[in-house]
Amino acid sequence: QVQLVESGGGLVQAGGSLRLSCVASGSTFSIYDIRWHRQATGKQREFVATITSAGGPIYADSVKGRFTISGDATKNTVYLQMNSLKPEDTAVYYCAAQHSWGQGTQVTVSS
């Protein structure tokens, strides 16, 4: 089973930036298995982004052009660079791989 640990969340003003990190460990996996999701209070968890081994990264429409996902296989880490943040980006951000989920990191964007 894959273990995942997120970090990098925090409080930021609208228009600001944050970079989230997801470090993976455990059984056999690829950083291409790792994806980011988020869940705002009172809403369902939604897909945000994933990197793929072919065809480039995939983003939710709501974050295209503002978020960038990248990975460092030597560090078993996937990053989510979030720019031009909006209050509606406020959520707990989770990384996931195969059937495993991290504990989440809170991102709060103030208006």
One Martini backbone bead per residue (centre of mass of N, CA, C, O) as a GRO file, in nm:
protein
  111
    1GLN     BB    1   0.099   0.035   0.018
    2VAL     BB    2   0.043   0.370  -0.005
    3GLN     BB    3   0.204   0.656   0.120
    4LEU     BB    4   0.074   0.989   0.207
    5VAL     BB    5   0.214   1.334   0.216
    6GLU     BB    6   0.108   1.647   0.288
    7SER     BB    7   0.203   1.991   0.196
    8GLY     BB    8   0.167   2.369   0.200
    9GLY     BB    9  -0.047   2.485   0.335
   10GLY     BB   10  -0.278   2.777   0.383
   11LEU     BB   11  -0.284   3.129   0.407
   12VAL     BB   12  -0.426   3.337   0.143
   13GLN     BB   13  -0.456   3.568  -0.080
   14ALA     BB   14  -0.594   3.681  -0.333
   15GLY     BB   15  -0.356   3.602  -0.595
   16GLY     BB   16  -0.193   3.400  -0.476
   17SER     BB   17   0.049   3.149  -0.355
   18LEU     BB   18   0.104   2.788  -0.372
   19ARG     BB   19   0.285   2.486  -0.258
   20LEU     BB   20   0.236   2.155  -0.300
   21SER     BB   21   0.305   1.839  -0.135
   22CYS     BB   22   0.376   1.485  -0.230
   23VAL     BB   23   0.470   1.208  -0.041
   24ALA     BB   24   0.586   0.888  -0.128
   25SER     BB   25   0.531   0.546  -0.003
   26GLY     BB   26   0.615   0.202  -0.037
   27SER     BB   27   0.486   0.050  -0.259
   28THR     BB   28   0.447   0.010  -0.570
   29PHE     BB   29   0.507   0.303  -0.772
   30SER     BB   30   0.407   0.601  -0.939
   31ILE     BB   31   0.388   0.933  -0.999
   32TYR     BB   32   0.156   0.879  -1.217
   33ASP     BB   33  -0.055   0.790  -0.987
   34ILE     BB   34  -0.072   1.078  -0.894
   35ARG     BB   35  -0.325   1.284  -0.736
   36TRP     BB   36  -0.544   1.563  -0.716
   37HIS     BB   37  -0.762   1.680  -0.460
   38ARG     BB   38  -1.076   1.832  -0.339
   39GLN     BB   39  -1.249   1.974  -0.033
   40ALA     BB   40  -1.516   2.141   0.042
   41THR     BB   41  -1.734   2.262   0.240
   42GLY     BB   42  -2.019   2.074   0.157
   43LYS     BB   43  -1.857   1.910  -0.058
   44GLN     BB   44  -1.736   1.733  -0.297
   45ARG     BB   45  -1.497   1.556  -0.412
   46GLU     BB   46  -1.236   1.674  -0.637
   47PHE     BB   47  -1.072   1.701  -0.914
   48VAL     BB   48  -0.755   1.851  -1.028
   49ALA     BB   49  -0.481   1.661  -1.077
   50THR     BB   50  -0.248   1.506  -1.322
   51ILE     BB   51   0.005   1.297  -1.415
   52THR     BB   52   0.151   1.169  -1.714
   53SER     BB   53   0.340   0.959  -1.922
   54ALA     BB   54   0.128   1.057  -2.141
   55GLY     BB   55   0.010   1.373  -2.264
   56GLY     BB   56   0.023   1.500  -2.003
   57PRO     BB   57  -0.146   1.690  -1.809
   58ILE     BB   58  -0.437   1.704  -1.590
   59TYR     BB   59  -0.722   1.927  -1.562
   60ALA     BB   60  -0.932   2.111  -1.424
   61ASP     BB   61  -1.107   2.371  -1.540
   62SER     BB   62  -1.085   2.552  -1.272
   63VAL     BB   63  -0.735   2.541  -1.299
   64LYS     BB   64  -0.665   2.626  -1.561
   65GLY     BB   65  -0.373   2.834  -1.580
   66ARG     BB   66  -0.296   2.816  -1.248
   67PHE     BB   67  -0.211   2.521  -1.234
   68THR     BB   68   0.079   2.305  -1.147
   69ILE     BB   69   0.203   1.991  -1.227
   70SER     BB   70   0.463   1.792  -1.065
   71GLY     BB   71   0.765   1.577  -1.071
   72ASP     BB   72   0.987   1.369  -0.849
   73ALA     BB   73   1.116   1.058  -0.863
   74THR     BB   74   1.365   1.082  -0.663
   75LYS     BB   75   1.136   1.189  -0.429
   76ASN     BB   76   0.842   1.093  -0.447
   77THR     BB   77   0.719   1.371  -0.579
   78VAL     BB   78   0.435   1.593  -0.582
   79TYR     BB   79   0.327   1.895  -0.729
   80LEU     BB   80   0.132   2.207  -0.651
   81GLN     BB   81   0.099   2.488  -0.833
   82MET     BB   82  -0.060   2.788  -0.704
   83ASN     BB   83  -0.218   3.040  -0.882
   84SER     BB   84  -0.439   3.276  -0.864
   85LEU     BB   85  -0.605   3.270  -0.618
   86LYS     BB   86  -0.924   3.175  -0.490
   87PRO     BB   87  -1.176   3.140  -0.274
   88GLU     BB   88  -1.281   2.873  -0.432
   89ASP     BB   89  -1.005   2.711  -0.344
   90THR     BB   90  -1.111   2.642  -0.085
   91ALA     BB   91  -0.958   2.358   0.082
   92VAL     BB   92  -0.896   2.025   0.094
   93TYR     BB   93  -0.594   1.871   0.005
   94TYR     BB   94  -0.541   1.576  -0.192
   95CYS     BB   95  -0.365   1.283  -0.223
   96ALA     BB   96  -0.347   1.014  -0.470
   97ALA     BB   97  -0.301   0.642  -0.488
   98GLN     BB   98  -0.478   0.432  -0.604
   99HIS     BB   99  -0.623   0.353  -0.276
  100SER     BB  100  -0.478   0.608  -0.162
  101TRP     BB  101  -0.465   0.856   0.108
  102GLY     BB  102  -0.424   1.138   0.244
  103GLN     BB  103  -0.483   1.382   0.502
  104GLY     BB  104  -0.431   1.661   0.416
  105THR     BB  105  -0.449   2.018   0.313
  106GLN     BB  106  -0.503   2.341   0.398
  107VAL     BB  107  -0.680   2.585   0.196
  108THR     BB  108  -0.687   2.948   0.229
  109VAL     BB  109  -0.881   3.205   0.066
  110SER     BB  110  -0.881   3.542   0.078
  111SER     BB  111  -1.066   3.848  -0.012
   0.00000   0.00000   0.00000
